[in-house]
Amino acid sequence: MGSAFKALVKVGCWGTILLCLPLGAQTAPGVANARTLPGNGDLGAKINSYFSSCSPACTLYLPAGTYTYSTTITIAPPAFATYRLMGEKGTVLKYGGSGDAIFVTSNHVGQVGVANLQISGFQLLGTSSGVDGIRIQPTNGVTVDQMLISGFSAGSGIWLEGPNSMSIQNSILINNEYGIMAESTFCSRASPYACSPTGPGIEYDPNGVHIHDNYIAANGKWGIFLQTPSGHGIARSNIVASNVLENNGSASPVYGDIFMSRDQGTVIEGNYFEASPRHIVLGTKGSGPVSQSSGDHITGNYFNSAKTAPYNIELEDARWTVIDANNDYYISGKICEIHTPGAGDEYGTVVGLNGFTTGNYLTCVGAGTFPAYLPGANSFTQPVTQSVTFSGCRIPAGSIGTICIASGQWPAPFAGTPSSVVCSMASAGDGANTVGALTGISKSGVNVQEISLSTAAAGGGSITCRGEWSSN
């Protein structure tokens, strides 16, 4: 056996950033063991004492076992320090307090530095009496990795209160009110340092946050909720990629997987969606620019929701959205644009090639009259199709070939007159009858003949027409 292999089998290693301890040893240089921290108080208090006294490199190791505590673990890394809170397989922290289980803040005022903080490798369980699993205030360089966070049913698994350049990865967030919540905050300019989403102070927005390779499920409201309200800045350049999101929104069908509002340049890519009332929602209907999404890119996602969400993607108030390369398992509606007239619009929406089962088209519900596709500047041409099923007309007894005219309205007006419309009988109604020529086509509806094939009274039934429009 080689000497290098012998050395490896004598140590135990944890974490994405390799931390190795000799088997049976209590600590390694620069590493503290949670079981041997001094003091007789609550584990949270002992951990706080450790992190407040060590710098600039602090690593606290949590051996396998179940730890119950009620004092919030507060970590305030100095700028450019390296802090780690790391567990191993079988490590469970049960928080029974009334605040946040883990609170990450700054210990300085005026300039937020790079924390280089890693929280990884253990289960964090809460109850309805707690608020958030992990709350992260403005800082940079935080990584949450290989965590299971569950049970914070009155708060968030992770609350991002204005951090930048951080990652949430390879983790499970289940059975919380929100899986991940992100919003802007304001922080004081003088001691004591404090932050609040309602101000006053210096504003910090969640920018450059990467949420990837996570399982986010069974959260009561939203799986991922990002909002920077009016009066705040705008969340920019965040990425949500390669996550599984399912069964979120059990509290009400108004909730679901992902909600973004007052953000710019968010990329939602390569995620798997299933069994939630709603999947992707951009902007807040009726609120106009104060909560508008802008320049988001929704690409390469898969929607498997045949019996749950009526739409895969909802643009409630979003501009310059690019939607392409998405696929689904059969669902009745695909993409919906909805807003209150005058309060905002979906100008510049670009719909590329998508593998949606019932066609690459937009359908709409709710208030407002607007084109199903709005080709703003820098957008490219893509046909838009939609279908409508409507009641046929009645033909009295008489001659074969007697005609009546049936009319239907598109679910939403096309941007122009459809270049192609095909109609067929969806259900026959009474007697022998068929569809005939189109007598009227417009961007808002279609008129079609219904023709009797016998001398008996006929007609009724229902007719389905499918229209396609292109800006070419």
DAKALIN-V313809 format. One record per pair of residues at least 12 apart in sequence whose ideal C-beta (glycine too) atoms are under 10 Angstrom apart, sorted by the first residue. I is the first residue (numbers start at 1). J is the second residue. Records with the same first field share a line. If there is no record, write none. Layout:
# DAKALIN-V313809
I: J / J
This chain:
# DAKALIN-V313809
7: 20
8: 20
9: 23
10: 22 / 23 / 24 / 25
11: 23 / 25 / 28
12: 24 / 25 / 61 / 63 / 88
13: 88
14: 61 / 62 / 63 / 84 / 86 / 87 / 88 / 89 / 91 / 120 / 121 / 122 / 146
15: 59 / 61 / 84 / 86 / 87 / 88 / 118 / 120 / 121 / 143 / 145 / 146
16: 86 / 118 / 120 / 121 / 143 / 145 / 146 / 169 / 170
17: 59 / 82 / 84 / 86 / 116 / 118 / 120 / 143 / 145
19: 31 / 59 / 61 / 84 / 86 / 88 / 118 / 120 / 121
21: 33 / 61 / 63 / 88
26: 61 / 63
27: 59 / 61
28: 59 / 61
29: 59
30: 54 / 57 / 58 / 59 / 82 / 84
31: 57 / 58 / 59 / 60 / 61 / 84 / 86
32: 46 / 47 / 50 / 51 / 54 / 58 / 59 / 60 / 61
33: 60 / 61 / 62 / 63
34: 46 / 47 / 50 / 60 / 61 / 62 / 63 / 65 / 67 / 85 / 86 / 87 / 91 / 93
35: 61 / 62 / 63 / 65 / 67
36: 61 / 63
37: 49 / 50 / 60
38: 50
41: 69 / 71
42: 67 / 68 / 69 / 70 / 71 / 72 / 73 / 96 / 97
43: 62 / 67 / 68 / 69 / 70 / 71 / 73 / 93 / 94 / 95
44: 67 / 68 / 69 / 70 / 71 / 72 / 73 / 74 / 93 / 95 / 97 / 99 / 101 / 102 / 103
45: 69 / 70 / 71 / 72 / 73 / 74
46: 60 / 69 / 71 / 73
47: 60 / 62 / 67 / 69 / 71 / 72 / 73 / 74 / 75 / 85 / 93 / 102
48: 71 / 72 / 73 / 74 / 75 / 76 / 103
50: 85
51: 73 / 74 / 75 / 76 / 77 / 83 / 85
52: 74 / 75 / 76 / 107
54: 81 / 83
55: 77 / 78 / 81 / 82 / 83 / 107
56: 77 / 78 / 79 / 80 / 81 / 82 / 83 / 116
57: 81 / 82 / 83 / 84 / 116
58: 75 / 77 / 81 / 82 / 83 / 84 / 85 / 117
59: 82 / 83 / 84 / 85 / 86 / 118
60: 73 / 75 / 83 / 84 / 85 / 86 / 87
61: 84 / 85 / 86 / 87 / 88 / 91 / 121
62: 85 / 86 / 87 / 88 / 90 / 91 / 92 / 93 / 121 / 122
63: 87 / 88 / 90 / 91
64: 87 / 88 / 89 / 90 / 91 / 92 / 122
65: 87 / 88 / 90 / 91 / 92 / 93
66: 90 / 91 / 92 / 93 / 94 / 123 / 125
67: 87 / 91 / 92 / 93 / 94 / 95 / 122
68: 92 / 93 / 94 / 95 / 96 / 125
69: 93 / 94 / 95 / 96 / 97 / 101
70: 94 / 95 / 96 / 97 / 98 / 99 / 101 / 129 / 130
71: 95 / 96 / 97 / 99 / 101
72: 95 / 97 / 98 / 99 / 100 / 101 / 102 / 103 / 130 / 131 / 132 / 135
73: 85 / 93 / 95 / 97 / 100 / 101 / 102 / 103 / 104 / 119 / 124 / 134
74: 99 / 100 / 102 / 103 / 104 / 105 / 107 / 135
75: 102 / 103 / 104 / 105 / 107 / 115 / 117 / 119 / 134 / 136 / 139 / 142
76: 103 / 104 / 105 / 106 / 107 / 108 / 115 / 117 / 137 / 139 / 193
77: 104 / 105 / 106 / 107 / 108 / 113 / 114 / 115 / 116 / 117 / 139 / 141 / 142
78: 106 / 107 / 108 / 113 / 115
79: 106 / 107 / 108 / 111 / 112 / 113 / 114 / 115 / 116 / 139 / 140 / 141
80: 113 / 114 / 115 / 116 / 140 / 141
81: 107 / 113 / 114 / 115 / 116 / 117 / 141
82: 114 / 115 / 116 / 117 / 118 / 141
83: 104 / 115 / 116 / 117 / 118 / 119 / 142
84: 116 / 117 / 118 / 119 / 120 / 121 / 143
85: 102 / 104 / 117 / 118 / 119 / 120 / 121 / 122 / 134
86: 118 / 119 / 120 / 121 / 122 / 145 / 146
87: 119 / 120 / 121 / 122 / 123 / 124 / 146 / 147
88: 120 / 121 / 122
89: 121 / 122 / 123 / 146
90: 122 / 123
91: 121 / 122 / 123 / 124
92: 122 / 123 / 124 / 125 / 148
93: 122 / 123 / 124 / 125 / 126 / 133 / 149
94: 123 / 124 / 125 / 126 / 127 / 151
95: 124 / 125 / 126 / 127 / 129 / 130 / 131 / 132 / 133 / 151 / 152
96: 125 / 126 / 127 / 129 / 130
97: 126 / 127 / 129 / 130 / 131
98: 127 / 129 / 130 / 131 / 154
99: 129 / 130 / 131 / 132 / 135 / 155
100: 126 / 130 / 131 / 132 / 133 / 134 / 135 / 136 / 152 / 155 / 156 / 159
101: 124 / 125 / 126 / 130 / 131 / 132 / 133 / 134 / 135 / 149 / 151 / 152 / 155 / 157
102: 119 / 124 / 132 / 133 / 134 / 135 / 136 / 144 / 147 / 149 / 158
103: 131 / 132 / 134 / 135 / 136 / 137 / 159 / 161
104: 117 / 119 / 134 / 135 / 136 / 137 / 138 / 139 / 142 / 144 / 160 / 161 / 163 / 166
105: 135 / 136 / 137 / 138 / 139 / 161 / 187 / 193 / 194 / 195
106: 137 / 138 / 139 / 187 / 193 / 195
107: 191 / 193
108: 191 / 193
109: 187 / 188 / 189 / 190 / 191 / 192 / 193 / 194 / 201 / 202
110: 187 / 188 / 189 / 190 / 193 / 202
111: 202
112: 137 / 138 / 139 / 140 / 162 / 163 / 164 / 187 / 202 / 204
113: 139 / 140 / 141
114: 139 / 140 / 141 / 142 / 164 / 165
115: 136 / 138 / 139 / 140 / 141 / 142 / 143 / 163 / 165 / 166
116: 139 / 140 / 141 / 142 / 143
117: 136 / 139 / 140 / 141 / 142 / 143 / 144 / 166
118: 141 / 142 / 143 / 144 / 145 / 146 / 167
119: 134 / 136 / 142 / 143 / 144 / 145 / 146 / 147 / 158 / 168 / 171
120: 143 / 144 / 145 / 146 / 147 / 169 / 170 / 171
121: 145 / 146 / 147 / 148
122: 146 / 147 / 148 / 149
123: 147 / 148 / 149 / 150 / 151 / 172
124: 144 / 147 / 148 / 149 / 150 / 151 / 152 / 157 / 158 / 171 / 173
125: 148 / 149 / 150 / 151 / 152 / 175
126: 149 / 150 / 151 / 152 / 153 / 154 / 155 / 157 / 175 / 176
127: 151 / 152 / 153 / 154
128: 151 / 152 / 153 / 154 / 155 / 177
129: 152 / 153 / 154
130: 151 / 152 / 153 / 154 / 155 / 176
131: 152 / 154 / 155 / 156 / 159 / 177
132: 149 / 152 / 154 / 155 / 156 / 157 / 158 / 159 / 160 / 161 / 176 / 177 / 178 / 181
133: 147 / 148 / 149 / 150 / 151 / 152 / 155 / 156 / 157 / 158 / 159 / 173 / 176 / 179 / 180
134: 147 / 149 / 152 / 156 / 157 / 158 / 159 / 160 / 168 / 173 / 180
135: 155 / 156 / 158 / 159 / 160 / 161 / 181 / 195
136: 158 / 159 / 160 / 161 / 162 / 163 / 166 / 168 / 182 / 206 / 209
137: 159 / 160 / 161 / 162 / 163 / 185 / 187 / 193 / 194 / 195 / 196 / 204
138: 160 / 161 / 162 / 163 / 164 / 184 / 185 / 186 / 187 / 195 / 202 / 203 / 204 / 205 / 206
139: 162 / 163 / 164 / 165 / 166 / 204
140: 163 / 164 / 165 / 166 / 207 / 208
141: 163 / 164 / 165 / 166 / 167
142: 160 / 163 / 164 / 165 / 166 / 167 / 168 / 209
143: 166 / 167 / 168 / 169 / 170 / 210
144: 157 / 158 / 160 / 166 / 167 / 168 / 169 / 170 / 171 / 173 / 180 / 211 / 214
145: 167 / 168 / 169 / 170 / 171 / 213
146: 169 / 170 / 171 / 172
147: 168 / 169 / 170 / 171 / 172 / 173 / 214
148: 171 / 172 / 173 / 174 / 215
149: 168 / 171 / 172 / 173 / 174 / 175 / 176 / 179 / 180
150: 172 / 173 / 174 / 175 / 176 / 218 / 219
151: 174 / 175 / 176
152: 173 / 175 / 176 / 177 / 178 / 179 / 219
153: 175 / 176 / 177 / 219 / 220 / 251
154: 176 / 177 / 220
155: 176 / 177 / 178 / 181
156: 173 / 176 / 177 / 178 / 179 / 180 / 181 / 182 / 219 / 221 / 222 / 225
157: 171 / 172 / 173 / 174 / 175 / 176 / 177 / 178 / 179 / 180 / 181 / 214 / 216 / 219 / 223
158: 171 / 173 / 176 / 178 / 179 / 180 / 181 / 182 / 211 / 214 / 224
159: 178 / 180 / 181 / 182 / 183 / 197 / 225
160: 180 / 181 / 182 / 183 / 184 / 185 / 206 / 209 / 211 / 226 / 235 / 238
161: 181 / 182 / 183 / 184 / 185 / 186 / 187 / 195 / 196 / 197 / 204 / 206
162: 182 / 183 / 184 / 185 / 186 / 187 / 195 / 197 / 202 / 203 / 204 / 205 / 206 / 207 / 228 / 232 / 233 / 235
163: 182 / 185 / 204 / 205 / 206 / 207 / 208 / 209
164: 204 / 205 / 206 / 207 / 208 / 209 / 236 / 237 / 238
165: 207 / 208 / 209 / 210 / 237
166: 206 / 207 / 208 / 209 / 210 / 211
167: 208 / 209 / 210 / 211 / 212 / 213 / 239
168: 180 / 182 / 209 / 210 / 211 / 212 / 213 / 214 / 216 / 224 / 240 / 243
169: 210 / 211 / 212 / 213 / 214 / 241 / 242 / 243
170: 212 / 213 / 214 / 215
171: 211 / 212 / 213 / 214 / 215 / 216 / 243
172: 214 / 215 / 216 / 217 / 244
173: 211 / 214 / 215 / 216 / 217 / 218 / 219 / 223 / 224 / 243 / 245 / 248
174: 215 / 216 / 217 / 218 / 219 / 223 / 247 / 248
175: 217 / 218 / 219 / 220 / 250
176: 216 / 218 / 219 / 220 / 221 / 223 / 248
177: 219 / 220 / 221 / 222 / 225 / 251 / 255
178: 216 / 219 / 220 / 221 / 222 / 223 / 224 / 225 / 248 / 255 / 259
179: 211 / 214 / 215 / 216 / 217 / 218 / 219 / 220 / 221 / 222 / 223 / 224 / 225 / 243 / 245 / 248 / 257 / 258
180: 209 / 211 / 214 / 216 / 219 / 222 / 223 / 224 / 225 / 226 / 240 / 243 / 258
181: 206 / 221 / 222 / 224 / 225 / 226 / 227 / 259
182: 205 / 206 / 207 / 209 / 211 / 224 / 225 / 226 / 227 / 228 / 235 / 238 / 260 / 263
183: 197 / 205 / 206 / 225 / 226 / 227 / 228 / 229 / 232 / 235 / 261 / 262
184: 197 / 199 / 203 / 204 / 205 / 206 / 207 / 226 / 227 / 228 / 229 / 231 / 232 / 233 / 234 / 235 / 262
185: 197 / 198 / 199 / 201 / 202 / 203 / 204 / 205 / 206 / 228 / 232
186: 198 / 199 / 200 / 201 / 202 / 203 / 204 / 231 / 232
187: 199 / 200 / 201 / 202 / 203 / 204
188: 200 / 201 / 202
189: 201 / 202
197: 227 / 228 / 229 / 232
198: 229 / 231 / 232
199: 231 / 232
203: 228 / 231 / 232 / 233
204: 232 / 233
205: 228 / 232 / 233 / 234 / 235 / 236 / 238 / 262 / 263
206: 226 / 227 / 228 / 233 / 235 / 236 / 238 / 263
207: 233 / 234 / 235 / 236 / 237 / 238 / 263 / 264 / 265
208: 235 / 236 / 237 / 238 / 239
209: 226 / 235 / 236 / 237 / 238 / 239 / 240 / 266
210: 237 / 238 / 239 / 240 / 241 / 267
211: 223 / 224 / 226 / 238 / 239 / 240 / 241 / 242 / 243 / 258 / 268 / 271
212: 239 / 240 / 241 / 242 / 243 / 269 / 270 / 271
213: 241 / 242 / 243 / 244 / 270
214: 240 / 241 / 242 / 243 / 244 / 245 / 271
215: 243 / 244 / 245 / 246 / 272
216: 240 / 243 / 244 / 245 / 246 / 247 / 248 / 257 / 258 / 271
217: 243 / 244 / 245 / 246 / 247 / 248 / 257 / 274 / 275 / 276
218: 246 / 247 / 248 / 249 / 250 / 275 / 276
219: 245 / 247 / 248 / 249 / 250 / 251 / 255 / 256 / 257 / 276
220: 248 / 249 / 250 / 251 / 252 / 255
221: 248 / 249 / 250 / 251 / 252 / 254 / 255 / 256 / 259
222: 245 / 248 / 249 / 251 / 254 / 255 / 256 / 257 / 258 / 259 / 276 / 278 / 281
223: 240 / 243 / 244 / 245 / 246 / 247 / 248 / 249 / 255 / 256 / 257 / 258 / 259 / 271 / 273 / 276 / 279
224: 238 / 240 / 243 / 245 / 248 / 256 / 257 / 258 / 259 / 260 / 268 / 271 / 280
225: 248 / 255 / 257 / 258 / 259 / 260 / 261 / 281
226: 238 / 240 / 258 / 259 / 260 / 261 / 262 / 263 / 266 / 293
227: 259 / 260 / 261 / 262 / 263 / 284 / 291
228: 260 / 261 / 262 / 263 / 264 / 290 / 291
229: 261 / 262 / 284 / 287 / 290 / 291
230: 262 / 287 / 288 / 289 / 290 / 291
231: 290
232: 262 / 290
233: 262
234: 262 / 263 / 264 / 265 / 292 / 293 / 294
235: 260 / 261 / 262 / 263 / 264 / 265 / 266 / 293
236: 263 / 264 / 265 / 266 / 294 / 295
237: 263 / 264 / 265 / 266 / 267 / 295
238: 260 / 263 / 264 / 265 / 266 / 267 / 268 / 296
239: 265 / 266 / 267 / 268 / 269 / 297
240: 257 / 258 / 260 / 266 / 267 / 268 / 269 / 270 / 271 / 280 / 296 / 298 / 301
241: 267 / 268 / 269 / 270 / 271 / 299 / 300 / 301
242: 269 / 270 / 271 / 272 / 300
243: 257 / 258 / 268 / 269 / 270 / 271 / 272 / 273 / 301
244: 257 / 271 / 272 / 273 / 274
245: 257 / 258 / 271 / 272 / 273 / 274 / 275 / 276 / 279 / 280 / 301
246: 272 / 273 / 274 / 275 / 276 / 279 / 304 / 305 / 308
247: 274 / 275 / 276 / 277 / 308
248: 273 / 274 / 275 / 276 / 277 / 278 / 279
249: 275 / 276 / 277 / 278 / 279 / 308 / 309
250: 276 / 277
251: 277
252: 277
253: 276 / 277 / 278 / 308 / 309 / 310
254: 277 / 278 / 281
255: 276 / 277 / 278 / 281
256: 273 / 276 / 277 / 278 / 279 / 280 / 281 / 305 / 308 / 309 / 314
257: 271 / 273 / 274 / 275 / 276 / 277 / 278 / 279 / 280 / 281 / 303 / 305 / 309
258: 271 / 273 / 276 / 278 / 279 / 280 / 281 / 282 / 298 / 301 / 313
259: 278 / 280 / 281 / 282 / 283 / 284 / 293 / 314 / 316
260: 280 / 281 / 282 / 283 / 284 / 291 / 293 / 296 / 318
261: 281 / 282 / 283 / 284 / 287 / 290 / 291 / 292 / 293 / 316 / 317 / 318
262: 283 / 284 / 287 / 289 / 290 / 291 / 292 / 293 / 294 / 317
263: 282 / 283 / 291 / 292 / 293 / 294 / 295 / 296 / 318
264: 292 / 293 / 294 / 295 / 296 / 319 / 320
265: 293 / 294 / 295 / 296 / 297 / 320
266: 282 / 293 / 294 / 295 / 296 / 297 / 298 / 321
267: 295 / 296 / 297 / 298 / 299 / 300 / 322
268: 280 / 282 / 296 / 297 / 298 / 299 / 300 / 301 / 313 / 323 / 326
269: 297 / 298 / 299 / 300 / 301 / 325 / 326
270: 299 / 300 / 301 / 302 / 325 / 326
271: 298 / 300 / 301 / 302 / 303 / 326
272: 301 / 302 / 303 / 304
273: 301 / 302 / 303 / 304 / 305 / 308 / 309 / 312 / 313 / 326 / 328
274: 302 / 303 / 304 / 305 / 306 / 308 / 309 / 329
275: 304 / 305 / 306 / 307 / 308 / 309
276: 303 / 305 / 308 / 309
277: 305 / 308 / 309 / 310
278: 305 / 308 / 309 / 310 / 311 / 312 / 313 / 314
279: 298 / 301 / 303 / 305 / 308 / 309 / 311 / 312 / 313 / 314 / 328 / 331
280: 296 / 298 / 301 / 303 / 309 / 311 / 312 / 313 / 314 / 315 / 323 / 326 / 335
281: 293 / 311 / 313 / 314 / 315 / 316 / 318 / 336 / 338
282: 294 / 296 / 298 / 313 / 314 / 315 / 316 / 317 / 318 / 319 / 321 / 337 / 346
283: 296 / 314 / 315 / 316 / 317 / 318 / 319 / 321 / 338 / 339 / 343 / 344 / 346
284: 316 / 317 / 318 / 339 / 343 / 344
285: 314 / 315 / 316 / 317 / 338 / 339 / 340 / 343 / 344 / 366 / 367 / 368
286: 316 / 317 / 338 / 339 / 340 / 341 / 342 / 343 / 344 / 366 / 367 / 368
287: 316 / 317 / 339 / 340 / 343 / 344
288: 317 / 339 / 340 / 342 / 343 / 344 / 345
289: 317 / 319 / 343 / 344
290: 317 / 343 / 344
291: 316 / 317 / 318 / 343 / 344
292: 316 / 317 / 318 / 319 / 339 / 343 / 344 / 345 / 346
293: 315 / 316 / 317 / 318 / 319 / 320 / 321 / 344 / 346
294: 317 / 318 / 319 / 320 / 321 / 348
295: 318 / 319 / 320 / 321 / 322 / 348
296: 315 / 318 / 319 / 320 / 321 / 322 / 323
297: 320 / 321 / 322 / 323 / 324 / 350
298: 312 / 313 / 315 / 318 / 321 / 322 / 323 / 324 / 325 / 326 / 335 / 354
299: 322 / 323 / 324 / 325 / 326 / 352 / 354
300: 324 / 325 / 326 / 327
301: 313 / 323 / 325 / 326 / 327 / 328 / 354
302: 326 / 327 / 328 / 329 / 355
303: 326 / 327 / 328 / 329 / 330 / 331 / 334 / 356 / 357
304: 327 / 328 / 329 / 330 / 331
305: 328 / 329 / 330 / 331
306: 328 / 329 / 330 / 331 / 332 / 357
307: 330 / 331
308: 331
309: 331 / 332 / 333
310: 331 / 332 / 333 / 334 / 336 / 363 / 365
311: 331 / 332 / 333 / 334 / 335 / 336 / 337 / 338 / 362 / 363 / 364 / 365
312: 326 / 327 / 328 / 331 / 333 / 334 / 335 / 336 / 354 / 356
313: 326 / 333 / 334 / 335 / 336 / 337 / 351 / 354 / 356 / 362
314: 333 / 335 / 336 / 337 / 338 / 364 / 365 / 366
315: 335 / 336 / 337 / 338 / 339 / 344 / 345 / 346 / 349 / 362 / 364
316: 336 / 337 / 338 / 339 / 340 / 343 / 344 / 346 / 366
317: 337 / 338 / 339 / 340 / 343 / 344 / 345 / 346
318: 337 / 339 / 344 / 345 / 346 / 347 / 348 / 349
319: 344 / 345 / 346 / 347 / 348 / 349 / 374 / 376
320: 346 / 347 / 348 / 349 / 350 / 376 / 377 / 378 / 379
321: 335 / 337 / 346 / 347 / 348 / 349 / 350 / 351
322: 348 / 349 / 350 / 351 / 352 / 378 / 379 / 380
323: 335 / 349 / 350 / 351 / 352 / 353 / 354 / 360 / 362 / 382
324: 350 / 351 / 352 / 353 / 354 / 360 / 382
325: 352 / 353 / 354 / 355
326: 351 / 352 / 353 / 354 / 355 / 356 / 360
327: 354 / 355 / 356 / 357
328: 354 / 355 / 356 / 357 / 358
329: 357
330: 356 / 357 / 358
331: 356 / 357 / 358
332: 357 / 358 / 363
333: 356 / 358 / 361 / 362 / 363 / 364 / 365 / 386 / 411
334: 351 / 354 / 356 / 357 / 358 / 359 / 360 / 361 / 362 / 363 / 386
335: 349 / 351 / 354 / 356 / 360 / 361 / 362 / 363 / 364 / 372 / 373 / 384
336: 362 / 363 / 364 / 365 / 366 / 372 / 411 / 412
337: 349 / 362 / 363 / 364 / 365 / 366 / 368 / 370 / 371 / 372 / 373 / 374 / 412
338: 363 / 364 / 365 / 366 / 367 / 368 / 370 / 412
339: 364 / 366 / 367 / 368 / 370
340: 366 / 367 / 368
341: 367 / 368 / 369 / 370
342: 368
343: 367 / 368
344: 368
345: 368 / 370 / 371 / 374 / 376
346: 362 / 364 / 368 / 370 / 371 / 372 / 373 / 374 / 376
347: 370 / 371 / 374 / 375 / 376 / 377 / 379
348: 374 / 375 / 376 / 377 / 378 / 379
349: 362 / 371 / 372 / 373 / 374 / 375 / 376 / 379
350: 373 / 374 / 375 / 376 / 378 / 379 / 380 / 381 / 382
351: 372 / 373 / 375 / 379 / 380 / 382 / 383 / 384
352: 379 / 380 / 382
353: 382
354: 382
358: 385 / 386 / 387
359: 383 / 384 / 385 / 386 / 387 / 466 / 468
360: 382 / 383 / 384 / 385 / 468
361: 373 / 382 / 383 / 384 / 385 / 386 / 387 / 411 / 412 / 414 / 466 / 467 / 468 / 469
362: 374 / 384 / 385 / 386 / 411 / 412 / 414
363: 386 / 387 / 388 / 410 / 411 / 412
364: 386 / 410 / 411 / 412 / 413
365: 411 / 412
368: 412
369: 412 / 413 / 444
370: 412 / 413 / 415
371: 384 / 412 / 413 / 414 / 415 / 416 / 443 / 469
372: 384 / 385 / 386 / 410 / 411 / 412 / 413 / 414 / 415 / 443 / 469
373: 386 / 412 / 414 / 415 / 416 / 469 / 470 / 471
374: 415
375: 415 / 416 / 470 / 471
379: 471
380: 471
381: 470 / 471 / 472
382: 470 / 471 / 472
383: 418 / 419 / 420 / 468 / 469 / 470 / 471 / 472
384: 412 / 414 / 415 / 416 / 418 / 467 / 468 / 469 / 470 / 471
385: 414 / 418 / 420 / 466 / 467 / 468 / 469 / 470
386: 410 / 411 / 412 / 413 / 414 / 418 / 465 / 466 / 467 / 468 / 469
387: 408 / 410 / 411 / 422 / 423 / 464 / 465 / 466 / 467
388: 408 / 409 / 410 / 411 / 423 / 445 / 446 / 463 / 464 / 465 / 466 / 467
389: 408 / 426 / 427 / 462 / 463 / 464 / 465 / 466
390: 406 / 407 / 408 / 409 / 423 / 426 / 445 / 446 / 448 / 462 / 463 / 464 / 465
391: 406 / 407 / 408 / 426 / 427 / 429 / 459 / 460 / 461 / 462 / 463
392: 404 / 406 / 408 / 425 / 426 / 427 / 428 / 429 / 430 / 433 / 435 / 448 / 450 / 458 / 459 / 460 / 461 / 462 / 463
393: 405 / 406 / 407 / 429 / 433 / 448 / 449 / 450 / 459 / 460 / 461 / 463
394: 406 / 429 / 430 / 431 / 433 / 450 / 457 / 458 / 459 / 460 / 461
395: 429 / 430 / 431 / 433 / 450 / 451 / 452 / 453 / 454 / 456 / 457 / 458 / 459 / 460
396: 452 / 456 / 457 / 458 / 459
397: 431 / 452 / 454 / 455 / 456 / 457 / 458
398: 452 / 454 / 455 / 456 / 457 / 458
399: 452 / 454 / 455
400: 432 / 451 / 452 / 453 / 454 / 455 / 456 / 458
401: 436 / 451 / 452 / 453 / 454 / 455
402: 433 / 450 / 451 / 452 / 453 / 454 / 455 / 457 / 458 / 459
403: 436 / 437 / 439 / 449 / 450 / 451 / 452 / 459
404: 433 / 436 / 449 / 450 / 451 / 452 / 458 / 459 / 460
405: 436 / 439 / 440 / 447 / 448 / 449 / 450
406: 423 / 435 / 439 / 446 / 447 / 448 / 449 / 450 / 459 / 460 / 461 / 462 / 463 / 465
407: 439 / 440 / 445 / 446 / 447 / 448 / 463
408: 423 / 445 / 446 / 447 / 448 / 462 / 463 / 464 / 465 / 467
409: 442 / 444 / 445 / 446
410: 442 / 443 / 444 / 445 / 446 / 465 / 467 / 469
412: 443 / 444
413: 442 / 443 / 444 / 445 / 469
414: 441 / 442 / 443 / 444 / 445 / 467 / 468 / 469 / 470
415: 443 / 469 / 470 / 471
416: 442 / 443 / 469 / 470 / 471
417: 441 / 442 / 443 / 444 / 467 / 469
418: 441 / 442 / 443 / 446 / 465 / 466 / 467 / 468 / 469 / 470
419: 441 / 467 / 468 / 469 / 470 / 472
420: 441 / 466 / 467 / 468 / 469 / 470
421: 438 / 441 / 446 / 448 / 465 / 466 / 467 / 468 / 469
422: 435 / 438 / 464 / 465 / 466 / 467 / 468
423: 435 / 436 / 437 / 438 / 446 / 447 / 448 / 449 / 450 / 463 / 464 / 465 / 466 / 467
424: 448 / 463 / 464 / 465 / 466
425: 450 / 461 / 462 / 463 / 464
426: 461 / 462 / 463 / 464 / 465
427: 460 / 461 / 462 / 463 / 464
428: 458 / 459 / 460 / 461 / 462
429: 450 / 458 / 459 / 460 / 461 / 462 / 463
430: 452 / 456 / 457 / 458 / 459 / 460 / 461
431: 452 / 453 / 454 / 455 / 456 / 457 / 458 / 459 / 460 / 461
432: 451 / 452 / 453 / 454 / 455 / 456 / 458 / 459
433: 450 / 451 / 452 / 453 / 454 / 456 / 457 / 458 / 459 / 460 / 461
434: 449 / 450 / 451 / 452 / 453 / 458
435: 448 / 449 / 450 / 451 / 461 / 463 / 464 / 465
436: 448 / 449 / 450 / 451
437: 449 / 451
438: 465
441: 465 / 467
442: 467
443: 467 / 469
445: 465 / 467
446: 463 / 465 / 466 / 467
447: 465
448: 463 / 465
450: 463
